[in-house]
């Protein structure tokens, strides 16, 4: 008896850019007629992320002995030999190659390893996708790569230097997604704050946002992925203040709350810059809510430095903290610095997460009694415009914008009851 062939199974690790690229890969693989194929789009932001990807590959092989397994993405780009040496992996694709339709022909017709020098890539080709598997919001790539060299970060060696997509390609993608029913789009990339620096006339992120919203009037909600604190020039602050379709939530790449650690990280901001930025943004857009990336236990960080980071984050009132215990990456300057003990890193990460929990609960308590607009991701869950997680009572159609009254708090956000006039404009 002939067994049915399984479709392509794409497993995504890491960032929103990877989520976008996974849909490009899915389209290429399906167009090529591939079946019984499992693709791992890996992440390399931490050593732990890479370890989890390799572990998942081994498990997938045990459970799917006849499948073709492809390792792709940042970890595969940075160390292709390591993935090629895994007995479980049939093919390895770099970050440029994974987006090339020509690489997704049947395995016997292609080289087992296709990973070129990412630093030699000068352009990012636009890719048009129709939607996202199982997601209510859409991610749209606006740039690729990063020109900065933070001492802890390996990602530029997996993604290359900054390369921006032209406005027309971005508009085409957003129009297609909106026509397909998406109400919310997240602009994503490796360093979206650098958007346009490599394009003629050097159009910035604010210019892109203004033109995109004007050219796609049916787009209901627009968000940014992570932004560098140094990105906020007058134009960007103004567009955040003026445009209600830009959601009142900004996620900042802070990384630390102590000046010496920020300098050793080779970041381009200090704590006073963050304080001034938050005051400026909150004055420009009352009700703005913030998230932040923070690294716990960076090399040379003392207990006093950690305490100052906690104090700054509490004073800055940032409720949505994304905390990473520091993970040394070979080839980065930070890996050669005096290391903080692993257990200390874990303990400090817990301190930061506990603080984030307190700040989230305080933020949620302040929402009780308010009517919020929620993008429903399931019938009983979604995110408010300020990205507060909302547990919904009353049932909602996934993908719809609904109005709901906040009635209480949950561990991570708030509970709300869908209003009688539930569907938002």
N, C-alpha and C positions, 0 to 999 in steps of 0.2 A: 504494500500500500504506500502510495506517495504521501509523505508528510508535508503539510503546508509550510511554505517558506516564510521566515520571520522578516518583518521590515527592519530598516536601519534603526538601531537603538543608540541615541546620542546622549552621552552623559557629560554634563558640564560642571566644571569646578571653577570657583573663583568669581571674577567680576562680571559686571553687566555687559562689558564689551565682549567677553567670552559668550554670554548668552546670545547676543546679536550674531556673533560669528558662527555659533552652533546652528542657527537657523539657515545661514548661508550654506554651511556644510551639509545640512540635511537636504536642502534643495538640490545640491550637486549630486549627492549620493543617490537620491531617489531618481533624478533624471538619468543617471547612468544605469539604473536598474539594479543596483546592489541590494542584496538581501542577506540575511544571517550575518550582519555586520554590526559590531559594537564599536563605537567611536568614543574615545576619551579625550575631551578637550581640556587639557590640564592647566593647572595654575602653578606659579613658582614664587608667589609673593612671600611665602615662608617655607622653610624646610619641611614643616609639618604638612603643609598643603601638598607638597610633592610626594611625601611619604604616603599620604592618604590616597593619592591617585594611583600609586604603584600597588598599594594594598587592594584597591578596588579592582584593578586590572587582574590581579591574581585570583581574586574571588570570582570575577566574571568568567575567567577561563575554566575554573573548576565547575561552574554551573552551566557553561556553554562550550563543551569541548570541541564542537564542530564549527563554531563561529569564527569569522575573520575579525581580529581585534586590531584597531588602529589607535596608536598613541599620537596625539597632536597637541598643539598649544604651546604655552610658554615653557613648561618644564621640558618638553620634548625639543624645543628650539634651543634651549640653553645647554642641554646635555643629551643630544641624540644618541650617542653611543651607549649610554646607560639604558635607555629604553629599548634600543635595538638589541641589546644583550639579554633582555628578558625573554625567556622561552615562550611566554604567553603572548608576546606581541608579534604580529605579522607585518605591520607597516608602521613607519614613523614619518610624520609630516610636520614641517616647520610652520611658523605662523603665516608666512607668505604662501607657502605651497598648499596649506589646508583650504585656502579660499580660491584656489585655481581649479576650475571645473575639469581641466585636463588631467588632474591627479586622481579623479574619482572614477576612473575606468576599472574594470575587473582586475583583481589583484595580480593575476598572472601577467598582465600587460604592463605593469608598472614596477619601478625600482622599489626595493624594500625600505630604503631610506631616502627621503627627499627633503633635505634641510639646507638651504643656502645661507649666505652671509646676510643677516638681517640689516646690518649697518650699511650695506650697499644699496638697499632699497630706497628710492627717492620719491615714489608716488604711492598713493593708496587708491586702488581702483574702487569705484562705487559698486555696491551690490544691492539689488532690489529684492526684498523679501515680502511675503504676503502676510505674515503673522508670526506668533510665538506659541509654541506648543504648551497649552495649559496655563497661559498667563493672560491677565486682564489688562496689563499695561505693556506698552511696547518700548523697546530700547532702540535708539537710532545712533549709529556711529557718526561722529562728526570729525574725528581726527584719530590718528594712530601714533604711537611712539612718544618719546619724551627726550628733551634736550638737557634736562637737569641730571645731576649725579649725586643724589643723596647717598650718604656713606653706608646706609643699611640696605639699599635697594638694588636688586639684580634685574628688575623688570626692563630697563632700557636695553639690556643685552638680549632680552627675549622679544622685544617689540621694535627696536631701532629708534631712530630719531623722529622728531615731530613731523607729521605729514597730515595736512588738512584736506578734507573733502570740499569741493566747490559747493557753493550755496545751492545751485540748481539740482545737484544730485541729492542733497539733503531734503530739499522741498519735495522732490519727486517721491522719495521714500515716505516722508510724513503724509503726503496726500494719499498714497496707496494704503497706508495703515488706517488713516481716518476713514477712507472710503470702505475699508473692511470692518469698521465698527469700533475701532479703538478710540477711547475718549481721552486717554492720557499717554504722553510720550516723554521718555527720559533721554536727554542728550547725553551720550556717553563716549568715552574714549580713554586713553591712558592719562592724558593731561589736558582736559578740555579747556583749561584756562589759557593754554597756548594757542587756541584755535586761530587760524588766519595769519599767523606770523610768517608763514612761508608762502602765502598767496599774493598775487599782484595787488598792490594797494594796502596790504596788511590789514584786512578787515578783522575786527576783534569779535569776541564772543557776543558783546552787546549788539553789535550791528547784525550779526547772524540772527539773534533772537527777534529783534524788531522786524526784520525782513521776513523771517519765517512765519511769524504770527500774522503779518499783513497778508502774506501770500496764501496762507492756509487758515482762513477765518473760521472754519468749522472745527479746528482743533480746540478742545475744551480746556485741557490742562497740560502745562509744560513744566518739566522738572529738569534739574541738573544732577548729574552724578557728582562725585567728589570734586571740590574746588580748592585750589591753593589759596591761602589767605592773601597772598600778594596779588591776586588776580583782579581785585575789586577797584577798578578805576572809576572815575566819575560816571562814565557812560553806563557801566554795568550796574552800579548802585541805582542810577536813575531808572533803568528799565525794570529793575526789581521793584522799585517804588511805584512806577506808573502802570505796570501791566498786570491786571488782576488774573490773567490766565497763567502767569508765572506763579507757581505755588509758593506759599509762605513757609518754605522749609529749605534750608541750605545745609549741605553736609561739607564740613571743612576738613582738609588734610592738615591737622594740627601736629600730631605725633608726640608732643611733649609739652609740659608746662613749666619748664625751667630753662633759662637762657643758655647756660653752658651746655646742656644736653642738646638744645636746638642747634647751637653752633657746631658741636661735634657731629651732629647728624647732617650738617651742611644744608640746613633749611634756610630759607630766605626771609624768615620772619622771627621776631622775638615776642615775648609775652606782652609787652606794652603795645605792640602792633595789633595783637589779637584783641586786647581790651578796647583800643580805640576803634577797631573795625566793628566790633559788636555794638558799641554805642552808636556808631554812625548808621549801621544797617537797621538797628531797632528804631532809631529816630526816623529813618526814611520809610520804613514799612512796619508800623506797629503790629504786634502779633506774630512777627517772624519767629520761627522755632529752628533750633540748630541741632545738628548731629556732628560728630567728629571722630576721626581715626586717632587712636592713641596707642603708642607702643609702651609696654611695661618692661622695666628691667633692661633698658638700653645699656650697653657697655659703659662703665665708670659711674653709673647712676648710684648715688648714695641714698640712704634712708631719708636724709633731709631733702634731697632733690625730689624724691618720690612724694614726700609730704607736700612740697610746694606745688607739684603738678596737681595733686588732689585739691589743694586749696584754690588754685586758679580755676580748675574745672568747676568747682562748687560756686565760686564767685561769678563765673561766666554763665552759669545756669544753662548748661548744655545737656538736655535730657536724653539724647540718643547717642550713646557712646559705643563705638565699635572698637573693642579692645583686642590687641594682639600681644601675647608674651613675646619678647624679642627672640628672634630665631636667626642665628648666624648663617649667612650665605657665603660659601667659599667664593673668593674673587672680589668681595666687597671690602672697603677699608675698615668698616666696623667689625668685621670678623677677626681682624688682627688687633683690635683694642682689648684692654683688660675686661674680661667677661664677668657679668653678675651670675651668681649661682642659679642653676635651673630652678630649684625650689623657691628661691627668692623671687625670681621672675614670675612664677606661678602665683605666689602669694600676693605680689603687687598687682598682678592682673585681676585677682579676685577683689582686691581693695577698689580698683577702678570700676569693676563691674558692679560691685555693691553700691558705690557712689552713683553710678548711672541708674541703678534701680531706684534709689531714693529720689533722684531728680525726675525720673519718669513718673513716679507715683505722685510727686508734688505737682508736676505739670498736668497729669490726668485729673487730680482733684480740682484743679482750677478750671477744668472744662465742664464740670457737672452743671447741668441746667442749660447748657448751650445747645443750639441747633448747629450741626456740622454737616458738611457735604462729604459723602463717602464714596470712593470707588469700590464697588463690591467685587471682591476676588472670589468669594464663595457666597452661598446664600446667607451664611452667618458670620462673614468676616470681610473686612476691607480696611482701607487706610483713609483717614481724613485728609483735608487739603494740606494740613501741616505735618502730615505723615504719621500722626498718632495712630497706632493699631486700634481698630474698633471691632469689638464683638457685637454683632447685630442681632437684635430680636425682631422678628416679624417677617423674615425671609426677603431676599433680594435676588434679582437676576444677575448672575456673574457678568461683569463688564459694564453694568449700569452705574450711573451716578445717582445716589439716593440721598435724601435729607433725613437726618436722624437726631433725636434728642438724647444727649448724654445723661445717663442715669446713675453711673457709678464708675469705679475704677476696677481694673484687672491687674494682673501681675505686670504686664507689659504695656498696657494702654488703658482704654476705657470701654465700658459697656454702653450701648445706646439702643433706643427703640425707634424703629423706622416711623417717620411722621406720616400723617394721613395723606399729605400731598407729597408722597415719597419721591417721585422722580424729579430730579433737579433739572434745571434748564441747561 
